[in-house]
Amino acid sequence: MAQQRVLIVNDDGIDGRGIQLLEQMVRRFTDDIWVVAPDEERSGASHSISINHPIRARRRDERHFAVRGSPTDCALLGIYELMGDGRRPDILLSGINDGPNLAEDVLYSGTCAAAKEGAVLGIPSVALSQMRSYGNPANWAASEAYLPDIIDRLLAMDWPPGAFVNVNVPNVAPEAITGIEVTRQGRRPAGGFVPVRREDERFVPYYWIKISPQAADPAAGTDLYATANNAVSVTPMHLDMTCESLVEDLSRRFA
């Protein structure tokens, strides 16, 4: 990664522990680091773009910007507007997310969305997540031990167009990590997000979305299986969401 230009984004906000740790890691390789992140947590923002209201960016110092917008907004502003002389980043790193981004989490994750936007624009991009269970702190030591080498190896490879990589570190002590596995995206049973009805003091209903991951029996080779066995999961992803198994059938039906 030596002296490459790096853009760091996240969805937990510019003051999140994970983004600060990621910047410390990357500084071992290069000083050309730019941080453009939401001014507050934007978890679950997915690949949303602010098109109906203005986006404001507050400069904290020469290379740190807090943005009132989504992670995708941050990626766009960083790439097109905020990185000094207008040179594009060589690398986009998104995270380190405080929590997992496994299986269908990728559909909702602002962390993964920023990496996807980098891929849309032809920039090698990696989403990084430190797993934890809800209500419990993350074991950041595992990320500190494993992510620098993983990032270095990923960024030395040739990146095909439209690709990004999703990395998840189990929430265990570094010595309990069983290895690093290249995986496929897993799938949990449906029902991980459920609306819960409440009433305010005027008896008007409102709703919270309850996060309730369903127990899964993950298939071998998936991100869910690897992390359940305390291995770091490295999942290659692609922007092309074509369902290849249906192409032939639909072609016959619409011939």
Buried (B, 14 or more C-beta within 10 A) or exposed (E): BEEBBBBBBBBBBBBBBBBBBBBEBBEEBBEBBBBBBBBEBBBBBBBBBBEEEEBEBEEEEEBBBBBBBBBBBBBBBBBEEBBEEEEBBBBBBBBBBBBBBBBBBBEBBBBBBBBBBBBBBEBBBBBBBBBBEEEEEBBBBBBBBBBBEBBBEBBEEEBEEEBBBBBBBBBBEEEEBEEBBEBBBBBBEEEBEEEEEEEEEEEEEEEEEEEEBEEBEBEEEBBBBBBBBBBBBBBBBEEEEEEEEEEEEEEEEEE
